[in-house]
Amino acid sequence: MTWLLRRFVVAPLVIVLAVAAWVLLPLWALAAAALSPLLPGRWRALRLLWIVVLYLTIEAVALAVMLGLWLAAGFGRRLRTPYFEGIHYDLVQGVTWVFFREARRVLRLRIATDGPSPASHPGRPLLVCCRHAGPGDSFTLIYALMHWYSREPRVVLKDTMAWDPMIDVVLRRVPARFISPAPGEGADLESQIAELATGLDADDAFVIFPEGGNFTPARRQRAIDRLERLGMHAMARRAEGMMHVLAPKPGGLIAALDAAPDADVVLVAHTGLDHLLTVRDLWRELPMDKQIVMRWWQVPRAEIPEDRDGRIDWLYGWWEQIDAWIAENRPEDLSSGRSGAR
């Protein structure tokens, strides 16, 4: 039922909103210009308005293109062939390039990367583990993997992301999985993840967010409480020491490691995209005139323990290192030249 709602109500609504946004753009622009002097930041309302209009436009155009591809694929019969999967990856790459380039220009953002270069992983599949702090980090990570690393990502996402029509349609046509953080009885998430990570080639990057959700203080405490209830008191103590990340859930990563024995691991953290979880967050905390830092760490496969307990300890150790890095790094304010917290 939710599938029908997403495809036949939400997707058409996005197209209607995109058309309405352009028709009413002069009125919205006047209102945003009048409101901007009352808000912090230079022309904040106008800049945010353009980002919203741009995203709606990209969504509408991408949905129309994918409808055409569905027809061209024999009413969907050949969509999962390598040819059409490649076309959809090209579409994602184009969409991310347009949105990322324009968002960076309008919001005056600078993305700085620290760590191994893309050439550090020639000819090897990657398992990419990223800290999760909102949809902004997912978008930036996929952009980086496709444009800087020349990779075709296979992504594991929460099923709530399927309510975005463009994401819902395109990720059901390329290797990806939507999973529920509270799966029903009999659901085997680790098997689904292992299936997705099987058969990675030299151009693939399997992407997983071991925390299982966006960071919030309440979720951090719930994760600690869950470890206590399960009797994992040592892990709970380690989780209490991490203030900027959630305790990682190791099952999915371990399943991916087993399914892709030749893959190296890349861990990714960032600052500057935190807490962008709701429309209110976007209005209040959308980063403008800042430098966002992404930190990459490469771990050769030979350095990863083979046993399950060793891998859990290894993952917690890396998450503690990521937590410490986040505490030491804050986005640089380009408007004032200062580096600081929010």
C-alpha positions, 0 to 999 in steps of 0.5 A: 500500500505504501508503494502505491502511495509513493508512486501514484501520490507522492511522485506526481505531487513532487512534479506539481510542486516543481511546476508551482514553484517556477510559476510562483517564483517571483512571488516567493522571491519577493517574500524571501528578499523581504524576509532575508534582512530579518534572518542571520546570514547573508540573504539566507531566505533567498539562497534557501529558496533557490536550493529548494526550487532546484531540488524540486526541479531535479526531482521532477526532471529525473522522474520524467527521464526514468519514466522514459527509461522504463518505457524504453526498457520494455515497460520495465522488463530490461531495467535490471540489465547491465545496460540500463543499470549503467544508464541509471548510474550515469543519471545519478552522477549527472543529478549529483553533479548539477545539485552539488555544484549549484548548492556549493555555489549558492551556499558558498561552501568549500569541501575539503578532504583529508586522507588517501586520494582516489588513486590509493585504491586501484583495482580493488572493491571498497566497503565504505563505512560512514558516520551518519548525521543526516541526508546531507552526508549521504548525498555528499558521500555518494557525490564523492564516490562517483566523481572523485573515486569513479565508483559505482556505489551500492548503498544500504539506506533506511526505508524512510528514504524511499519517501523521496520519489527520485531516490525510491525509483532510482535505487530500485533499479541499481544494486541497493537496499532499503532496510527497516531499523525495526525489521519484522519477525523473520527478517534477515537483514544481514543476509540482505546486506551480504547479498548486496555486497556479493560480487563487488568488482574493481569499480564498486563501492559498497556503502553502509552506515553502521550506526543505523540512523542519524545521530541525535542525543536521544538516539545515542542514549537509547543505543547505550541503554540497548547495549546494557539490556543485552548485557554488553556492559563493556560496549555500553561503557565504550559507547558512553565515551563517544559523544558525537556518534552512535554506538555502531551496529556491527552485524551489517558490516560483518556480513559485508566483510564475509561477502566481499573478502577481497575488499578494503575498508574506507571509513569516512567522517565529516563536519558541517552537515550535522543535524540537518534532519527536518525542514526546521533544521534546514531553515535554521542550520543549513551550512552557508559560507563555511568549509566542510571537512571530510576525513577518509581513512583506508584500512587494508583488508589484511589489517582487519581481524577475521573473527567476529569478536575481533571485528566488533572490537576493531569497529568500536576502536575506529568509531572512537577515533572518528568521535575524537576527530569530530570533537577536534574539527569544526567547519571553518566560517568563510564569512569571518575567517573563523573556525568554530562550532555552531 
